[in-house]
Amino acid sequence: MSEALRKAKEEVLFACKTICSKGYVLGTAGNISAIVEGEDLFVITPSSYPYDIMKEEDLVVSDMEGNIVEGFRKPSIEFSMHRYIYLKRPDVKAIVHSHSPYATISASLKGVETVKCVDIEAVIYLGGDIDVAPFAPPGSIELAENVRDSIGLKAGVLLANHGAIGVGMDMKDALLACDNVERNSMLFVNILAAGELNPMSDEYIKNGAERSLKKRGVVLV
């Protein structure tokens, strides 16, 4: 096993423990993946397998064409969703899909297609407002396409009635993106309950989003 592959597997297992400890998933919900640097491969969690007993040998390795090259378990049901994001976003090296509570609440509000960025953290770490990808059945190609198209160049996206995704240049950044999606969603829901959101200026959000792209290593093509 190459050092790059070993590192990717370690990062995925670390993220599994992290999202469990934060209460972002229950049971076998959610999924995590990481790019194998320099090898045109990615590691992804298996389908319907508990995080608390997951080991390195349980992980699945795929190439970017969708061919399984290592692993005896079935890959996550959202395998295509991860692959589609990687193909669209070469800056993304890690993806965390959570079912965190406030993100799921925000993504389930009737008529809400975008969760507004509540404070500067969402602008800096996510790139602005968080779009909600239209609903499609879990594991479907339609959902994979919806998420790919909705995330744009941002670090996070919500999935209607489903959860959230955070992406990053490494696993630490992807987990941080999930934290910021959850935090902003919590603030958004509470503000709606308490009154009316006082939005930041469009100019500040635009400038902040541009800084966010540079910070996250996104190259505009």
VMD Tcl script that draws the C-alpha trace (Angstrom):
set ca {
  {0.00 0.00 0.00}
  {1.34 3.41 -0.96}
  {1.86 6.10 1.66}
  {-0.70 8.31 -0.08}
  {-3.34 5.58 0.08}
  {-2.58 4.86 3.71}
  {-2.93 8.57 4.55}
  {-6.27 8.84 2.75}
  {-7.64 5.84 4.64}
  {-6.45 7.27 7.97}
  {-8.14 10.59 7.22}
  {-11.45 8.90 6.37}
  {-11.40 6.85 9.58}
  {-10.53 9.96 11.60}
  {-13.46 11.82 10.07}
  {-15.79 8.90 10.83}
  {-14.97 9.16 14.53}
  {-15.21 12.96 14.43}
  {-18.71 13.21 12.96}
  {-19.95 10.52 15.34}
  {-18.56 12.40 18.34}
  {-20.24 15.62 17.17}
  {-23.63 13.95 16.72}
  {-23.69 14.63 12.99}
  {-24.76 11.07 12.16}
  {-26.73 8.21 13.70}
  {-26.15 4.54 12.97}
  {-24.65 4.20 9.50}
  {-25.96 7.48 8.06}
  {-23.72 9.81 6.07}
  {-20.55 9.01 4.17}
  {-16.96 10.23 3.85}
  {-14.27 10.12 1.18}
  {-10.75 11.38 0.48}
  {-8.58 11.71 -2.60}
  {-5.43 9.57 -2.84}
  {-2.89 12.20 -3.80}
  {-1.09 11.53 -7.06}
  {-2.91 8.28 -7.83}
  {-6.23 9.33 -9.44}
  {-8.07 7.34 -6.77}
  {-10.34 8.07 -3.84}
  {-11.21 6.21 -0.65}
  {-14.84 6.06 0.50}
  {-16.73 4.54 3.40}
  {-18.67 1.31 2.77}
  {-22.45 1.10 2.59}
  {-24.44 0.46 5.78}
  {-21.49 -0.34 8.00}
  {-21.18 1.08 11.55}
  {-18.57 3.78 12.02}
  {-17.62 2.67 15.52}
  {-16.24 -0.67 14.31}
  {-14.98 0.44 10.91}
  {-11.38 -0.45 10.11}
  {-8.96 0.31 7.32}
  {-9.77 -2.92 5.50}
  {-13.48 -2.04 5.42}
  {-12.91 1.03 3.25}
  {-13.39 0.98 -0.52}
  {-11.02 2.43 -3.12}
  {-12.21 3.59 -6.55}
  {-10.74 5.27 -9.57}
  {-12.30 8.39 -11.04}
  {-14.13 6.39 -13.69}
  {-16.07 4.57 -11.00}
  {-14.19 1.28 -11.04}
  {-13.62 -0.35 -7.65}
  {-9.94 -1.20 -7.36}
  {-9.78 -2.31 -3.72}
  {-12.14 -3.41 -0.99}
  {-14.49 -6.32 -0.35}
  {-17.47 -4.27 0.81}
  {-20.03 -2.38 -1.25}
  {-19.20 1.34 -1.45}
  {-21.46 3.97 0.08}
  {-24.82 4.45 -1.58}
  {-23.70 8.02 -2.37}
  {-20.62 6.82 -4.23}
  {-21.64 8.66 -7.42}
  {-22.28 11.89 -5.52}
  {-18.71 11.94 -4.22}
  {-17.25 11.04 -7.60}
  {-19.26 13.74 -9.40}
  {-18.01 16.41 -6.98}
  {-14.40 15.33 -7.43}
  {-14.73 15.41 -11.21}
  {-16.20 18.91 -11.14}
  {-13.98 20.37 -8.40}
  {-10.26 19.55 -8.69}
  {-9.64 21.71 -5.61}
  {-11.65 19.27 -3.48}
  {-9.61 16.54 -1.81}
  {-12.06 15.43 0.88}
  {-15.86 15.21 1.23}
  {-17.95 14.74 4.37}
  {-21.69 14.07 4.06}
  {-23.47 14.44 7.39}
  {-27.04 14.29 8.63}
  {-26.47 16.96 11.28}
  {-29.65 18.23 12.97}
  {-29.80 21.93 12.13}
  {-28.53 21.44 8.59}
  {-31.32 18.93 8.04}
  {-33.89 21.28 9.57}
  {-32.77 24.16 7.33}
  {-32.79 21.90 4.28}
  {-36.36 20.83 5.10}
  {-37.98 24.26 5.46}
  {-40.73 24.74 2.91}
  {-39.89 27.30 0.26}
  {-36.25 27.70 1.32}
  {-33.91 27.17 -1.64}
  {-30.99 29.03 -0.07}
  {-29.99 29.38 3.57}
  {-28.66 32.91 3.95}
  {-25.25 33.39 5.49}
  {-25.93 34.74 8.97}
  {-22.48 36.01 9.92}
  {-18.94 36.48 8.65}
  {-17.95 32.87 9.41}
  {-20.24 31.51 6.70}
  {-18.77 33.95 4.19}
  {-15.14 33.22 5.08}
  {-15.34 29.44 5.40}
  {-18.16 28.54 3.03}
  {-18.15 31.30 0.43}
  {-21.55 32.82 1.20}
  {-25.14 31.62 1.25}
  {-25.70 27.86 1.37}
  {-27.78 26.53 -1.51}
  {-30.19 23.64 -1.05}
  {-29.84 20.89 -3.66}
  {-33.29 19.74 -4.87}
  {-34.59 16.52 -3.39}
  {-33.93 13.20 -5.09}
  {-33.85 9.65 -3.71}
  {-30.69 8.73 -1.75}
  {-28.12 7.00 -3.91}
  {-29.68 8.13 -7.17}
  {-27.80 9.65 -10.08}
  {-30.32 12.49 -9.95}
  {-29.23 13.35 -6.41}
  {-25.57 13.16 -7.41}
  {-26.22 15.59 -10.26}
  {-28.30 17.92 -8.07}
  {-25.57 18.14 -5.45}
  {-22.80 18.60 -8.01}
  {-24.68 21.42 -9.67}
  {-25.82 23.11 -6.44}
  {-22.51 23.25 -4.59}
  {-20.94 25.46 -7.24}
  {-17.58 26.73 -5.95}
  {-18.57 26.82 -2.29}
  {-17.36 24.64 0.57}
  {-20.80 23.48 1.61}
  {-24.23 22.57 0.31}
  {-27.49 21.38 1.84}
  {-29.51 18.42 0.56}
  {-33.27 18.91 0.71}
  {-34.80 16.81 3.53}
  {-31.53 14.95 3.84}
  {-28.49 16.65 5.34}
  {-25.35 18.50 4.33}
  {-22.02 18.22 2.57}
  {-18.73 19.89 3.41}
  {-15.72 19.81 1.10}
  {-12.14 20.93 1.48}
  {-8.52 20.89 0.39}
  {-8.01 18.23 3.05}
  {-10.13 16.37 5.58}
  {-9.64 19.02 8.25}
  {-11.12 21.66 5.94}
  {-14.02 19.40 4.91}
  {-14.89 18.81 8.57}
  {-14.61 22.54 9.26}
  {-16.98 23.20 6.37}
  {-19.50 20.79 7.93}
  {-19.14 22.60 11.25}
  {-19.83 25.93 9.59}
  {-22.82 24.61 7.66}
  {-24.28 23.26 10.91}
  {-23.51 26.45 12.87}
  {-24.94 28.76 10.22}
  {-28.02 26.55 9.91}
  {-28.55 26.66 13.67}
  {-28.29 30.45 13.72}
  {-30.56 30.75 10.68}
  {-33.31 28.60 12.21}
  {-33.15 30.44 15.54}
  {-33.25 33.85 13.89}
  {-36.33 32.85 11.91}
  {-37.96 31.73 15.15}
  {-37.02 34.94 16.97}
  {-37.66 37.50 14.27}
  {-36.19 38.58 10.95}
  {-32.66 38.18 9.61}
  {-30.62 41.36 9.32}
  {-28.60 40.58 6.16}
  {-25.01 41.60 5.46}
  {-24.39 43.86 2.49}
  {-24.14 42.31 -0.96}
  {-20.77 44.00 -1.43}
  {-19.32 42.45 1.72}
  {-20.58 39.00 0.78}
  {-19.20 39.33 -2.76}
  {-15.77 40.44 -1.56}
  {-15.74 37.85 1.19}
  {-16.69 35.09 -1.23}
  {-13.76 36.04 -3.48}
  {-11.38 35.86 -0.52}
  {-12.90 32.53 0.43}
  {-12.15 31.08 -3.00}
  {-8.48 32.03 -2.68}
  {-8.30 30.69 0.86}
  {-9.75 27.35 -0.25}
  {-7.50 27.04 -3.30}
  {-10.32 27.21 -5.84}
  {-9.01 27.98 -9.32}
  {-11.46 29.67 -11.65}
  {-11.35 28.23 -15.18}
}
mol new
graphics top color blue
foreach p $ca { graphics top sphere $p radius 0.5 }
foreach p [lrange $ca 0 end-1] q [lrange $ca 1 end] { graphics top cylinder $p $q radius 0.2 }
display resetview
